[in-house]
């Protein structure tokens, strides 16, 4: 099937990377009033989540070092709902794979699932907190503020969500998602449960992490409990302006090399691929119109969790074979997003998948297809675009064509590694 030639394209985004991350963490915490709220020698529980946050190990270690420098006793706990198969061991293992261990952090890692009730919101939703965190002298979180894959709101994914679903562990995650699905919507639950958690007086605040379009740590902000809701709204509005996107108007096929929970809560960022976890396609009018999505692999750091597989129209046999259905079912049922784990059509090789998929795009000549290929929905600085999109590429001053090649497959029917040496140079 004669597919169009391929352009390897670099998107040039503003570089907002922080030069010295530990120094900025120390500066932010030193100018906050967090330490004044914890008695000398007191314990501080630091909640860390399960998303693929760049430099999270560096940030977490800097937080630990700060608390030690002011004479407090920090420990880290997983602030996760049903991730890591909703087990204490699994969640500690998730942190370990991000480089967060007792040896690298210089403090205890305490992972368990027992929670303490913090009472009920005005809507009657019971709020919970990790028991060990509750028994500490103060709790803070290290979390990324960004858009959420399931909804649009003034607060989406960030410290407030972490306070609710993360601090509430598996017990809280089940209840909050159920209430959101049945009655209130996720933003309402995140806000009201977050306020209930803050009312406990246990939360000092958090370090909000903002990443730029290059997926670099671009801002770190010590956010106090007293102004967290307002501050997070402002930080979300800021980081949303930095968001990377696929830089064309429409695509027949989007190829996603890797999906997984470490990349996005929905496996693939819905606000990149223009899909909804509830099954709708092209629901965001400011994004490219994408007719078909082909996902090739499930990332190793997703631990077999294939939530989001149902966002694809086609996957490979090898992706399906790598799914841990127990882990996937636990997360999907907890989040009430069972549509997102429906298994798409799948075949053995990339070539067979793409040739079958091309027949469903309403394009009679394969050489006329508009195709994009990305490593994953976090990394959009280097991507492949078909020759049929050259006019759009050349009209966009932020795009640079690095190389051009023929469409090809290996002898095994698989696509070549397009994001190896050349992408590595481009990432710099």
N, C-alpha and C positions, 0 to 999 in steps of 0.2 A: 504494500500500500504506500504510494508516494507522498509521504508527509513533507511539509515545507522545511527549508533550511532553518537553522537555529542561530540566534544571536545570543551570546553571553553578555549580559548587560549589568553595569554597575550603577546603582542609584546613589547619588551624592547627597547625603543629609548633613545638616549642621552637626558639628562635633561638640557635644556638651559634656564630655566625660570629665569626671572629677579626677584631678591629678593624684591626690594623696587621700585615699579613702579612709584609712585609720585616723589620720589627723582630723578629717572633717567630722567623723563620728565623735571623736573626743571633744571637738569644738562645740558641736551641737549639744552634747550631753552636759558639758561644763556650763553652758549658758542657760540650760534649763534649770528648773528647780526640783528635778526628780530626787536628787540625793538628799535634799532637806527633808523629804517625806519618809526616809528610811533610817531607823536608828543605827548608830555606829555598830558594826558587826552583824547587822541584820541581813537576812537572806533576800535575794532578788531573783524572781522567776522570769526568765527571758523566753518568750514564746517564739518559735521559728516554724514556718510552714513548709509545704511540700512542693511549691512551684519552682520552676527552673529560673530562679533569680540569679542573675550574674553577680559574682563576688559575694554571695550570701555568706560563705565561710569567712571571708575577710571582714565583712561587716559584723557578723556575730562575734568573732574573736575580739574585734575592737570594742564592742559593747562590754564583753566580759572584762577586758583589761581596764576599761574605764571604772567599772564598779569596784574592781579590786583596788584601783589607785585611790579611791575615796573610802577605803576601809569597809566595804560591804562584801557579802558572800554570794556571788551569783551562781545560778545553775540554769541550764537550758532544758526546756521540755518541748516536745512536738505539739504545736498548735494546729492539729489536723482533725477533721471530722472522720470520714470513713476511708481515708487514704491509708496505704500500707496494709490493705485488707482489713482495716479496722482492728488491728492487733497492736499491742504495745511493742512487741518485737519488730513487727513490720514497719511501724512508724519510726522506731529508732534506726532501722536499717535504711529508710529513706534519707534521714539526716546524715547517716554515715556516707552515703553515696554522694552527698553534696560536700563532703569533706568536714562534716561536723561530728566529731567524736570527742571523747573525754581527753584523748591525747592531743588533738589539734586545738581544742578550745581552752584547755587548761582549767576546766571546771567539770562538775558532774553533769551527765545527761540523764535526766529522769523521765522515763517513758512509762506511762500506765494509763488506764482508761477510766478509773473511778472519778466521779464528779460530785460536786456539792451543789445543792439547790440554792439559787439566789432569789427565790420568790417568783412572783408572776408579774408580767406586764399588765397594763390597763386592759389589754385584749384577752388576758387570761393565759398567755403563753409562759410556761415555766422556763426560767433561764438557769443555765448551769455553768460551772467553772471547774476545770481540772482541780482535783483535790489538793495535789501538792502545790500548785500555784496558789490556791486559796489559803493554804497554811503558811505561805511565805510572808515576809514583811512588806512585799510590794511586787507588783506584776507589770512588766512592760513587754511590748511586742516589737518584732522587726518584720515588717511586711511591705510588699510592693503595692503602691496605689496605681490602679489602672482601670480601664474599662472592663466590664463583666461580659461573659459570653452569652448570658441568658436574658438580659434585660437592659434597658436604658434608663438611667436615673441620675439624680444629683450626687448620690453616693453609690458606687458600684463595688469594685473589688479593692479591698484595702484594709486598714486597721479596724474599722467598724465591723466589717465582715469577719475578720479574724477574731475579734472579741466575741462574736456570736458563735459562728460555726467552728472556729478553731479552738477557742477556750472551752467550748461546750462539749468537745470531743465527739464520740460516736453518738452518745445519748442525745446531745443537743442537736447535732446535724440532722438526725432522723426527725426530730420534732419540728425544727425550724423549717426544713424543706417541705414537710407535710402541711404545716400551717400556711406556708407561702403558696403552695400548689392549690390548696382547697379554698383559701379565704382572702389572703391579704396581699399577695405578691412579695417577691423576695426583698425588694428595697425596704418596704414597710417593716418586715420582720427583722431585717438587719438593723434598721434604725432603732426600733423599739426594744429589741433584745439588747442591743449595744448600750442603750441608755440604762437598762436595768443592770447590766454588768457594771457600768460606771457608778451607779448608785450604791454598789457594794462598798465603795471606797478602797478597793484593793488595787485598782489600776492606776499606775503612775502616769502612763502615757505610752508613746511608742516612737520608734524611728521609722518614718515613712521613707520608702525607697522609690525614686522615680527613675525610669530608664528612658533614654532617648531612642530615636529611630534606628540608631546603630546598635541598639541593645547594650548600651554602655550605662554604667551608673552615673546619672546626670545630676541628681540632687538627693541630698539626705537632709531630712528635717526632723528635729525633735519636736514631737507634737504632744502637748500636755493634755491630760484627761479633760481639763476644764473647757478647752476649746476644740476638742478633737473633731466633733461633728462639722463645725464650720470650717476648720482648717482642711479637713479632708475634701470637702466640697471644692474648695479653692485649688487644692493640689490636683484633683481629678480634672478640673477644667483646664489647668495648665498642661498636664501631661497628655491630654487628649489632642492638644494642638501639635504635639510632636509625633503623633502616630504615623507609622509607615503604612503604605498601602501598595497594592499591585497597580502600577502606573499606566493602565490602559482602560479604555471605556467598556470593552466587552471581550469575552473569551468563549470559545467553544469548549475547550478542555483546560482545566487547571490540574497539573500534576504536582502532588505533594509527596516529596520523598519520605518524610518521616512525620508521624503523628504520635501523640501520647500525653499523659497527664502532666509530665514534667514540662511540656511545652504550653499547654493550655488546659484549663479545667474541662473544656469540651473536646480535648484531644487535638483539635484544630481550632484556632481562633475564629469564631463565627463572624467577627467584624473584619476579617480578612477574606474569608472564602464566601461571604455573603450567603450564609445559611443560618437557620435557627435550629436549636436543639429540639424544638417541637415539630420539626419536619418541613417548615417552609423554606423555599428557595428564593434568593434575590429579594430579601425583605428590607435591605438597607439601600435606599435610593442613591446615596452618595458614593456607593462602592461599585466596582465593575459588575456588569451583568455576566454571570458565569453559568453556562449551561450544564456542564458536567465537571465533577471532581473525581480524580483518581488518586487514591492513597496507596503508596507502595510498601511502606514498612511501619511496624510498631516499634518505637524507640525502646532500647534496653532499659532506660531509667523509668519507663512507665510501669515496670514490674508486671507486665501482662495485662494491665488495665487498659481496655480498648473502648472506654467510654468515648463516644464521638465517631466510632466506626460507621454509624448510621448516617453521618453527614456526607459520606462519600457515596458516589453512584457506582463506583467500581473499586475493588481492592484486589490484591494478589492472594493466591493460595497461601504463600508464606506468611503474609500478615495474619490471616485467619488462624494458621497453625500456631502462631506465637501468642495467641490470646489465652489469658488465664480467665476462664469464664466465671469462676467463683469470685475473684477480685472484682471483675467487671460488673457482675450482678449486684454485689454488695453496694458498690458506689452508685450504680444506676438506680437501684431501688431506693437508696437513701435520699438521692437527689430528685426522685420522681421524674427521671428523664429517660424512661425506657425506650422512647422513640429513637434516641440517640445511639442505641446499641443493636438496632436491627442490622442483620448481616446483608451487605450488598452482594451483587453478582461478583464472582471472582474466578480467575483463571490462573494457570501455572506461571506464565511469563508476562513480563511487561508488554512485550510485543502483542501477545494474544489479547491482553486486557485492552490495550489502546486501539487495536484494530476493531475489536467488537464495539468499543465505546464510540469510536468515530462514526459508526453506522447510525448512531442514535442522535446525532447533533443537527440533523436537518441540512447538512452540507453535502452536496453530491460529489464534489471533487476533494479528496483528502488534502491535496496540495493547497487548497484555499482555507484550510482550518486555521483558526486563531488559537494559539496554544501558549500557555505559560508553564514554567516549571520552577518550583521553589524548594529549598532544602526543608524548611518547615515554616510555620506561620509566625515565628518569632524573627527569623532571619530573612529579611527582604532586601538587604543592601546589594546582594548579588543574585540574579535570577536569569533564567533563560526565557526568551521570547521568540516566537516564530517569525520568520522573514516577512510573513503577511502583516506584521505589526510595525514594520520598519518606519513607515511614515510617522506614526505616533511617537516612536522612539526618537527619531531625528528632530522632531518638532519640540521635544521636551529638553530644555537646557540642563536639567539635573540628571540626565541619563547619558551614559557613555558606553559605547559598544566596545567590549574588550576583545572578543574573537567572534568568528563566524565559522560554522561547520555544517556538514550535511547531517540530515537526520540519520541516525544509525543505531543498531543494536549489536550487542556482543554475540558471540557464537551460541551463548546460552539463552538468547532472546531477551536479555536484560539491557536496560539503558546504561550508557557509560556514566562514570563518575564525573559529573559536571561541576561539582563543588569541592574538588580536591585542590590541586596546586594553584590553579588560576583563582579560585574563590579565596584560597588562603592568602594569596598575595593581595587580592582586593580587600580582604578584611584587615590586612596590614598588621 
